[in-house]
Amino acid sequence: MESEQLFHRGYYRNSYNSITSASSDEELLDGAGVIMDFQTSEDDNLLDGDTAVGTHYTMTNGGSINSSTHLLDLLDEPIPGVGTYDDFHTIDWVREKCKDRERHRRINSKKKESAWEMTKSLYDAWSGWLVVTLTGLASGALAGLIDIAADWMTDLKEGICLSALWYNHEQCCWGSNETTFEERDKCPQWKTWAELIIGQAEGPGSYIMNYIMYIFWALSFAFLAVSLVKVFAPYACGSGIPEIKTILSGFIIRGYLGKWTLMIKTITLVLAVASGLSLGKEGPLVHVACCCGNIFSYLFPKYSTNEAKKREVSYYFPLKTLWRSFFAALVAAFVLRSINPFGNSRLVLFYVEYHTPWYLFELFPFILLGVFGGLWGAFFIRANIAWCRRRKSTRFGKYPVLEVIVVAAITAVIAFPNPYTRLNTSELIKELFTDCGPLESSSLCDYRNDMNASKIVDDIPDRPAGLGVYSAIWQLCLALIFKIIMTVFTFGIKVPSGLFIPSMAIGAIAGRIVGIAVEQLAYYHHDWFIFKEWCEVGADCITPGLYAMVGAAACLGGVTRMTVSLVVIVFELTGGLEYIVPLMAAVMTSKWVGDAFGREGIYEAHIRLNGYPFLDAKEEFTHTTLAADVMRPRRNDPPLAVLTQDNMTVDDIENMINETSYNGFPVIMSKESQRLVGFALRRDLTIAIESARKKQEGIVGSSRVCFAQHTPSLPAESPRPLKLRSILDMSPFTVTDHTPMEIVVDIFRKLGLRQCLVTHNGRLLGIITKKDILRHMAQTANQDPASIMFN
């Protein structure tokens, strides 16, 4: 399934046995229609296309869509199956873009013929907007449904609402007239499991019964989630973001964005969140939205028949895609606002409203939180990847159901005694972000009130911490340790699992602890020079909730290595636009600290762990190797497996296909000249020969196969020749053997290539595929190249 498959008939493959198979993958993307050569010769006129000759550096366009010979030389009657892709292959970007241009030109040429053709043209033009509208509607509706269902099932672990079974705990007590302000979550309509089963609301018996029922429901939800994933949709597990990034780069993973995956991921995401595992739903929601977009794209021929059109945001981001993305987000936000899943009439998950500005001195603790976020990110990435690698390489990975049950059981047993780990993670973050006002009854707001406040005001002065605050700090410290450990083992198990919320929770806990410490320091030592100028006695100087928000952003940045987009995401989650400088300082610090231990984010690390053929644009390549050092075949290898332009029979090509597992073959003029003509894909050759045998009379095993424009003269008794020029890519991307690999890697990244051919003075020498580049980059980083390839 990879690069070597392109090379030669008897290539020695034992060294890469674990990754070479007949289900080869993405190696063979046709290039950007440009041949780069350092010098040309008189033989160049034997190749198709117009040539612009330069002194040292020649750019040869292998033919354009307007030329007499099209890039793909499309058939008058296209052969069914030609131009499609097998699973775990990479799309041919050039062919797909060429097909789209040809389709667009055909529609434009016919739109003036009739009203029906004009209607079809308008439908085609507006199909992009219709897709994003439907995607936005479905994504917003599913996000709201998941939020509501997850909240209800999370509260189901503790009790049930007798007046309305579909209400969660908060909704159940909304209409009650018997609640008090201090105990607003207690009402007669809500019954704990201990009250229902043994009739006790307090005491040891009640605590034990609620403990048992909490563990029972957590295990039930986790078991149901992993069972549904294993039986119906194995691709529904995990975050989905590493695979989405790989798919956007052109890789084909059949079923990953299908309807079964969408349905099972939606259901199991609710179950996984409700089970109390240390995971979030934001990452999987990206997968859910991509599934919606993929499914709706099949309703429109413009997208259903073109893999590149489905991936417009992968290697470039055209302006029209930006506007359509904005419109899809607008539609999703409208639907979410209509559903109101958070119950606060706001679109943000953690709405904050602080009444105290931040001061310059506070940048120091904000930067410390950034350092903590970077250290946490580096630790998490290394620990989680080590555990996932152990899972893949040992027998433990063969029992995913058992692993989920064990992790869920440990999580539930440890989480229940601590109120901050028992809470839904989103509720925990919301409480940590909240500023202590006069109406707050949380233990985090249990301050000693030394002043006689006769009226309720928004700005409450800094006060000494009470026993409740100190108790909460100890519980938060234990919760921090628990979250750090459990998140390492939870991310990657076979249920939908996101990382945004757990990372934000860890940062919010650390930030709240630091915020309370700074607040108490300012209260007891307000005469220190760092506080003296701006923090007076009786003033509200420090906001611990702000520290929680900054810590959450820092830890999320440390794990994902996002910067600008992360700051925007935090704005969206909290609405805290005025705190841009603290957030930027913490996020940049966390990235710098994390990059000191490794430049990979968690998603890139998982892409590398799974061996997906993904070239990260952020990864630098600074080695001084040449294309000749990386291409195959290497020295002492058998020669490259190639097809000749008009000297091979149908049997010869079928034998080569049967004896090799390569995904495509370069076509040359002759064995002697080695002049490159084009490139033919294995799948297209197989389909074209099978179709010719069925539909064309006289095609037999001894029929001559011709890739040239004109069929050579043959003896009268010869069988009918088979013309396959229509399936030949006349302009595979080509570099010379002396091209620096730094340039080759950059070309692969920016053009989305999966292979390019290597020539010398116009003669074919070898081939470089995306897997060759990934393998070479692994070797230069002192990694085992055989261990990083997708299998």
N, C-alpha and C positions, 0 to 999 in steps of 0.2 A: 504494500500500500504506500509506496513512497518513491523517493527519488530514483533509486537504483533501477527501478522497474523500467526506466526509459532507456537503459543504456545498451546492453548487448545480450546476445542470445544466451551465452553460457556464463554469465557473470557469477562470480563466486560470492554467495550470499550468506554463508554461515555466520559471519561476524555480526550480521544484523538479522538473525533468524527470528528474533522475537517481534520484529516489526515489519518484515517483508511478507506479504500475502497477496492473494489474488484480488482482494477487495481494495485495491490501491486507492490512493486518495488524491489529494489535491494537486499533485505535482504539475499537472500539465495545463496551466493556463496560458493561452496564447497571448503574446505580448502586445504592446501598444502600437503595433504596425510600424515600428521604426527599427531599421538595422543600423547599428553604430559600428563603423569600421574606420581604421586609421589610414587605410589606403585601399585603392581599388585597382582593378586590372581590366584587361580587355574582355575577360570572361564574364564580367558583371552584366553585360547585355544579354546573357543567357537567362538571367533571372527576370521574373515578371516585375513590373513596377517602374516608376520613373525615378531616375537617380540624379541627385545633385552632388557633384564631385567637388571635394575640397582638398586642400593641400595635405593637411594632417588629419583632419577629423571629418568624417563623412557621415551625413545623416541620410539614410536611404529609406524612402517611404515605399513600403511593399505594396502599394496599391490603395486606392481610395474607393469609397462607395460610388463616386461619380465616374470612375474609370471604366473602360470596357470590361475589365476583369475585376469583379467585385472582390472585396476582401475574403468573403466566404464562397464566392462564385455560386450563389444560391441556385438550387434546382428549379426547373419549371414546375415540376411536381415534387415537392419536398418528400423525402423518405421519412415515414413515421419513426420517431425515436432518435433520428440524427439531431444532434444539438442539445440533447437532454443529458442529465448527469446521474451517475450512480450515487448511492449513499457513501458518505465519507470521502467525497471528492470536492475539489474546489471548482467554482464556476469559471468559465472563460469570459472575463470582463469585456474583452474586445469584441468577441462574437455577439455577446448579449447587447452591447451598446449599438453595434452595427445593425442587428435585427430590429432594435427599437427605432433607429433612424429610418430604416427601410419601411417599417410599418407606418411611421409618422408621415413619410413622404407619400406613401400609397393612399393614405386617408386624405391628405391635403389635395392630391391630384384628382380625387373623385368627388369631393364635397360639393362641387358646382354642377354635378351631373343631374342631381335630383334632390328633392326635399328630404327623402329618406337618408341619402348619403350625408347631407348637411346635418341631419339629426344625429347620425352616428358620429360625425366629427365633433359635434358639441358634447355628446356623451363621453367621448374619449377625452376631450379637453377637461371636462369637469370630474372625471372619475377619480382623480387624485384628491380633490376636495371631498368627494363623497366617502372615500375610504377613511380619511382622517376624521370626518364627522362621525361615522359609524364607530370607528375605533375609540374616539373620545367618549361617546355615549356609553359604549360597553365598558370601557375601563373605569369611568366614573361610577357607573352603577355597581360593578363588581367590587370596587374599592369600598364603597359605602356598605354593601352587603357583607363583605368580609369583616369590616370594623364592627358592625352591629352584632353579627353572629359571634365573633370572637369575644366581645365584651359579655354577652349573655352566657356563653359556655364557660368563660373564666369564672363568673360568679356562681355558676352551677356547682362548682367544686365546694362551695361553702354553704349553699342553701338554695331555697327556691321561693318564688313569690306565689303565694296561694291565691291572691286575688286575680292575677294574670300571669300564667306560666311563662309567657314570652317576654316578660319584663326582667331586666337585670336588677341588681340590688338598688342602684341609684334611682332608676325609673319607678321601682316598686314603692319607694317612700316619698315620691314627689307629691302624691295626692293625699298623703296622710296628715291628719290634724293632731296626731299624738306624738310627734317628734319634737325633741328639744334642740336648741341651737348647738349645745355642746355634743349631743349624741344624735346628730342629724341622720346618721345611717341606721338608726334603730327604730323600727316601726313594727306594729303587730302583723302587718301583711307579709313581712319577710320572716321566714322561718329557717333557722339553721338545721342541718341534718340531725344534730343531737336533739333538738327540740322535737323533730318529727319522729325520730326512732325511739329515743328513751325518755322523752318528755322533760329533759333538763336543759336549761339555758345557761347555767353556771356550774362551776365545780369541776373536779378532776374527771369525772365520768363524761361530762359534756366535752371537755377538751380532748380526751382520748378518742371519743366517737367522731368528732369533727376532724381530728388528725387522720383517722383511718379512712373516712370518706374522702378526704382531700387526696390521699395517696391513691385510693381506688379510682376516682375519676381521672386523675392525672395519668395513671397507667392505662386506663381504658381509652382515653383520647389518643395517647401516644401509640398504643397497639393498633387501633383502628386506622390511624394515619399511615403508619409504616406498612400495614397490610394492604391498604388501597393502593399505595404507591408501588409496592412490589408486584401485585397481581395485575393491575390495570394500566399503570403508566410509570414505568421506571424512570423516565426522564423528568418526572414531576418533583424529584428530590432536589435538595440543595438550594442555593440562591438563584442560580440560572444566569447570573451576570457574566461569568467567564465564558459560558457557552454562547451567550448572546453576542458578546464581543467577537468571538471566533466566527459565528455565523455571519455577522455583518461584514467581516473581512472576506467573505466569499465561500466559506466552507459549508458543505451540505450535511446536515444531520436530519435525516428523515424522521418525522414524527415529533421532533423536539418542540415544534410550534403548532402541533396539531390540536384537534378538538378534544381528544381524550386527555391529552396533557393539560389543556386548559381546564377542563371540568374537574379532573382529579386534583390538580394543583389548587384550585379554588377551595375545594372541600377540605383537603388535607391541611392547607395553610391555616384554616380556622381551627382545626383540631390540634395542630402542632402548637399554635399560640396559646390555645386554651389549656393545653397540658401543663403549662408552666415552665417548659424548657427555656433555656437561656438563648432565645433566638427572636428575631423580629420578622415583620411581614413586608417591609419596604422593598428589599431586594427581590423577593419572589413576585411582588406586584409588578416589577419591571418585566419579568418573564410573562406574567398574565397579560399585560398590555401588548407585548410583542405577539403573543398567541392571537389576541383579538385582531391586531393588524394583519397578521399572516392569513387568518381565516377569511377576513373580509376582502383581502386582495384577490382571492380566487373568484370573487363575484365579477371581476372586471378583467377582460382579456389583456388589457394593457399591462397588468401586473401578473396575472396568473401564468402567462406564457414567457415571462422574462424575469430571470432570477436577479439580474442586476438592478432592475427597477424597484425590486423589493428592498434593496440595500442602498438606497440613495445617500444615506448618512454615513456610510462606512469610511470611504477614503476621501470624500470631499463633502461639503455641505452647501449645495446650491441655495440661492436666495429663495427660490420657490419652496424648497423643502423647509427652510427656516419659517416661512410664513405659514405653511401647512402644519408644522409642529406647534407653532403658537396657537393656531386655530384649534387643533386637537386638544391642547391644554385648556383653552378657554371653554370648550364644550364639556370636557371632563370636570372642570371646576364648577360649571353651571349645574351639572347633574349632581355633583357632590354637595353643593350648597342646597339643592332642592331636597336631598335626602337628609342632610344635617346629622351625620352619624356621631358627631362629637357632642351634640346636645347643647352647644353654646352659641349657635347661630354664626359661627366663624368657620373659615376654611382651614385654619391652622390647627395643628395637632396640639401644640403646647403654647397657647397664647400667653404672653407675658406683658406686664405693664408696671414698669419700675418708675418710682417717683424721684429717685436720687440720681444725679449724673455721676459719671465715673471721673476719677481724678488721676493726674499724671503719675503719682506714686504707685497707683494700682497696676500700672503696666508691669511692674516687677513680679507680683504674684501671678499675673496673667501669663507672663513668659514662663514662669516656673510650671504652670499648668501645661503650657505647650511642651516643655521638656518632658513632663510626665506622660503626655500623650504620645510623644515620639518614642519614648522608651517602652510604653505599653504596646504600641504598634509593632515595634521591632520584635519584642518578646512574643507577642501573639502570632505574628506571621511565622516565625521560626518554630514555635512550639506546635502550632496547628498543622503546618506542613509536615513536620516530623511525625506527628500522630497519624495524619492521613496517609503518609508514605508507609508507615508501619501497618496501617489497616489494609493497604493494597497488597503488601508483600507477605502477609502472614495469614493464617487460617482464620484469624479473628474477623477479617473482612468478609468471610463467607456466611456470616450469621448477622445480617443487618437488622433483622427483627429483634434478636436478642440484645444487640448493642443499644438499640433505641429504648427497649424496656429497661435495661440496666441504667442508662443515663437518666431516663425519666424517673426511675425509682430513687436514685441517689439525689436527684434534684428536689423531688417532692419531700423526701424525708428530712433533708437539711433545710429546705426553704420554709416549711410551715412554722417552726418556732420563732423565726425572725419576722416581724411584721413588714419589714422593708423588702425582704425577699419573697414573702408570700404575696405581696401586691403584684398585680399585673405590671409588667415593666414600663409600659406607657404611663400608667398611673403613678408609678414611682418617679419617673422623670418629671411629670407634671408637678408633683408635690415638691420635688427638689428645686424646680425652677421658680416656684411661687414665692413671692416676697411675703414676709410676715406682717400682715395687717391686723387691725383690731378685731376682725371677724374670723381669724384663723384659730383653729383649735388643735392643730397638729403638735406633736411633741417637739418638733423642730422650732416651734414658736413659743415654747414654755420659758419665757424670760421673766426675771424678777422685775416687777414694776415698782421702781423707787419714786416715781413722780405721781402726783395726784392729778390724773387726767380726767377732767369733768366732761370733755366732749370727744367725740370720735373724729379723728383726723387721719388723713392719708399718710402723712410723714410721721412715723413713730420714732422717737429718738433711740439711739443705740442704748441698750440696757445690758446689765450683767446676765449671763446665762443661768437658767435655773436647772434643777435636777433633771427635768425632762429633756433639756437640750443635751446635757452630758450623757444621759442614757441613750439618746438618739445617736450621738456621735459614736459610741461604742458599737451600737447595732449597725450603723452605717459602715464602720471599719470591717466588721465581720461580713457584711453584705458585699463589700468591695472585694475581699479575698475570695468569697464564694463565687461572685460573678466572673472574676478573672479566671479562676480554675475551670469552672463549668463551661464557659464560653469556648475555651480551647478545645474541649472534648465534644461540644455540641455542634459546632459549625462543621458541616461535612457529613453528618449522619443522614440516613436515607429518608428524611422527611423534608418538606420545604423549610428552609432556614435562612433568614436574613441576618445581616451583621450590623445594620445601622442602629437599631434600637439597643441591643446589648452594649455596643461600644459607647453610645451616648449615655447609657445608664452608668457605666463604669466612670466615664469622665464627669458626669453630673454628681455622682457620689463624692469623688475626690474633690471636685470643685466646691461643693457645699461645705465639706469639712474645712477646706482651706479658707473659704469665705467666713465661716464662723470664727476660725482662729484669728483672722485679720480683724474681724469686727471686735472681738474681745480684746485684742491687743490695742486697738485704737481707743476702746473705752477706758481701759485701765492705765494706759500710757498716752493719754491725749496731749501731754506736755512734751513728748518727744518731738524733735525737730521735723521728722517726716510727717507728723500729724498736726503740728502746732498751727501751721498757716491756714489749714482748710477744715480741720475737724475740731469744732468747739464743743464744750461740754453741753450735753443736752441736744446735740444736733444728730440728724440721721445721716451718717457719713458712708457707711459700708452696706452694700446690698448682697448678702450671701447667695441669693438666687441668681444674680448676674454671674458670680463665680461658677455656679453649677452649669450655666449655659455655656460659658467660655470653656470649661473643662470638657463638656460633652463634645463641642466642636473640635477641640484639640485631640481627643482620643479617637474620634471618627477620622480626623485627618491623618493621624498616625497610622491607622490601619489601611485606609484606602489611598493615601498620598494625594488626595485631591486638595486643591487650594481655592481657586476662585469659585468653582462650582459649589464647593462645600459651604463657603460663606453664604452664597445665595440660597442653598438648601436650608441652612439654619435660619435665615431670614424667613423663608417660607414656613418653616415649622413653628417659629416663635413669634413672628411679627416684630422682632426687636431690631428695627432698622437703625436706630441711633447708636447702637453699640458696635458699629462696623470696625472701628480701630482696635478695640480689645479682641474681637474675633479674628481679625486679620493677623494681629501680632501672635496670638496663640496658635493659629493654624499654620502660619509660616514657620514658627519655631518647631512645631511638632514635625513638620515635613523635613526641615533641616536635620533635626536630631535623628529621625527615622532613616533618612538617606545616608547618614553616617554609618549605619549598620547594614544597609542594602537599599537599592533604589526601587525594588519591586514592591508594589502594593499587594494586598491579599489576593485580589482577583488575578493579577498577572502571575502571581506565584502558583495559583491553582491551575491556570492555563498551562504553565510550564510543567507542573506535576502531572497533569493528564496528557501531556504531549500533544496538545492541539497545535496545528500549523498556523501560528499567529506570530507575526513580526511586530513587536511593540515599537511604535514610532519614537517613544521616549528613550529607548535603549541605544546607547552610543556604540558605534563600531569604529575603533581607532587603529586596527592592525594594518600592516602594510603588505598583506598578501595580494596576489593577483588572481584573476579568474582562472588561469591555468592551474593554480595550486588547489582549487576547490572543485573544478569540473570533473566529471566522470566520462569515460573510463580513465582511471589513473594509469601510471606507468606499470607495465607488466600485466595489466588487465587485458582480457579479450577485447576485440574491437567493438565499437558501438553497433548495436542492432539497427539497421537502416533498411529502408525500401528504396528501390531504384525507380526512376521515372517511367520506364516502359520496358523493362527487361525481366519482369517477374510475372508468374502465372498466379491464378487464383489459388492453386494448391500451395505454391510457395508462401503466399501471404497467410493462408490458413495454418500452415505448419508453423510459421513464425509466431502467430498468435497463440497457438496451442503449446508451443515449447517455452514461451516466456510469459511473464506476468506483468510486463511493462504496460503503462497506460497510453503510450503513443510512440510513434516512430518518425524520426526525420526522414524526409524524402530527398534523395540526391539524384543528380543526373546520371551518374554511373559510378561504379566502384573505383574506377581509375581516376576520375576527375574530382570526386568528392564535393562537387559544387552543389550548394544547397538550393533546393526547389521550394520546399515547404514542410509542413508538419501535419501528420494524420493521426487522429486519436484512435485508440484501440476499439472503443465502443462504436464509433462511427464506421470503422472498417467492417466490423462484424455485422452490424445492422445493414450496411449497404450491400455486402456480398449476399447475405440471406435474402434481402429484398430482390436483388437482381436474379438470383436462382429461381425465385417464384414468379417474377413478372416478365422477365426477358427470356425469349427463346434463344437457344444456342449457347448459353453461358454454362460452361463445364469447367472441370478442374484445370484443364490445360489452356483455358482462355487467357490471353495476355491482358494484364491489368495496365491501364494507361493513366498516368497522372498529368500528362502533357496536354496542351491545348489542342494539338493536332495528333491524330492517331498515326503511328508509323506504318509504312507499307508492309503488309504481311503476305505470305504465300496464299494462293487461292484456296488451298485445302485447309488452311488454319481455321480454328473455331472463332466464333464472334468475339471480338475483344470487349473488355469491360472498362468503361470510362469512369473513373472515380475522381476526376479533377474537382467535382462539385463539393466533395467533403474535405478538400485539402485547404489548410490555412496557408495562404500564399505569403504571409508576412509575419512569421514568428519573430519574436523579439530576439535580436542577435547582438552579442558583444564580441570583441576580439579577445584573444588569450592574454593580452597585456593590459586589459582594463583593470584598474584597482578594485579590489573587493569592496572598498568603502563606497564606491560609486554604484557597484552592483547591488549592494544591500539597500542603498537609498532608492534605487530604481524599483526594486521589489516592494519596498514599503509604500512608495508613493503611487505606483501604478497597479498594485495588487497582483503582480505576476505570480504564477506558480512554477514557471520554468522559462529559461532562455537558453538559446543555443550559442555555442562558442565556436568562432571561426578564426582562421588565419589566412589572410589574403583571399577571402571569399570561400575557402575550403573548410568543410565541417570538421571540427576537432572533437567536440564533446557537448555535454549538456550540464547545466546547473539548475537545480530545482529548489523550491522553498525548503524542502527537508534537508538538502545539502547545506544551505545557508544556516539553518537552525543547528545542524550537526556541527558545522564549522565554528559557529559562535559558541557552542557548548565546549568544544575542544579548546578554544582560546581562553575560556573561563575555567579550564581545568575540571570540567565535568565529563561524566561518561556519556557520550552521545547516544549510545544504544539505550540508555535508560530514560530518555526524555521524549521519545517519539510515540505518537499516538498508535495504539494497537487495539 
